[in-house]
């Protein structure tokens, strides 16, 4: 079973998206902010895909994935942004930081699951 | 230049022009007379007379201008004095108003605190509501999942039942076939029995001819014995022994005749008994009734089997429909869960409004400071346009930028370019 880490400062997003992922047959690791997510990565948590928000208090999503990419074992892990932002400039920035894809909130369950399938298989 | 200054200038120019014209005409027409009078009567030189004349003209022009201003404008200085008084009054009023506005502007933060509190409450309540919705959807999904499991197992059971019922019906059909064959065999056997019995009866009845033959032999024997007795009587004593034999033969003949009659009766009785005993057994109506009963039974069994199959198929159909609905429910549940993301979108929009209110606080505080220190040119004031631009820079979604531009009646071109909803790099 593939494991997906979900990082978002919204408890509602964590609950709703993790429910969708669990129902689709994925194991889910949740983190309420970038620091918490980073701590899990540093603890060598098995993660096959990272889905993160962009605008979070403390550390934003782009800085977060830059830190994740520095960690051994996560250099090639796919990373998706799930955010309200749709600006092209931010996407370019995210891509340069190592992101694999971009989904604009609110994403439908089909959009989310199809994108996950594409980046995981 | 304000309107009052313009008015004063216009009036002054008009007055100056009028006074100038009068002074010029006065000098033109009165100059010679004035010169001769002053030089003649007072003994002044020509230059001194012109100097005095000039002073008189200037003085007269000044006084005339003032008098004319007073008459025309009810003000010695073409309305400038009244205007200045009015201006001073306005400045005092403006200072008072500035003080009041500054005081009110200092209260904007308090007002915005209330608004922020309300919006924070909205964010918390919508977040809680959205969280509850997500939790309830999860619960619904668990029920739907259980229902799906039940449907799956029930569908399997229905399939098994259908298979079993089909094999049971096949066995019933086989049994009915066997029974039908049995009935046919029985019919054939009965027909064979009927033939056999008929043959037996015929055989028995054919024995009657033999009995008749024996009876004829017995009758002829009796006749011979009677002739022998007659001949023995005619022979006298020599035939006495023969007469005894003839008599015995005649008796035997009589007994044989009696025996043959009994045999004939016995055979007829046996034939009648066989016919009577096998009459029921050989009757075809019984077999036909059995066959009809068996066909009815077969038909009912077939109907029962078909009804059972229909029930099983219907059940399978119901289960399939429930299964499809269950899958649709699962998909709807997923989409409903996904739609809960609206709360996060709304939360971020409200947070932007809260941030904008903080900017408004700062701006209001700067305005209040500016009003408090009207005479201090060093008071820094960040223009509201800069705050609006900064607000635009802080937006986190395309819809905010579009709304911003639409509110300012601008074309929505400054978004930096929005990409597709889903994009893989």
Interface residues (C-beta under 8 A of the other chain):
Chain A: X8 X10 X11 X12 X13 X15 X16 X17 X19 X20 X23 X24 X54 X55 X83 X84 X85 X86 X87 X88 X89 X91 X94 X95 X99 X100 X101 X102 X103 X104 X105 X106 X107 X108 X109 X110 X111 X112 X115 X118 X119
Chain B: X127 X130 X131 X134 X135 X137 X138 X141 X330 X331 X333 X334 X335 X337 X338 X339 X340 X341 X342 X343 X344 X345 X347 X348 X396 X397 X398 X415 X416 X417 X418 X419 X421 X422 X423 X424 X425
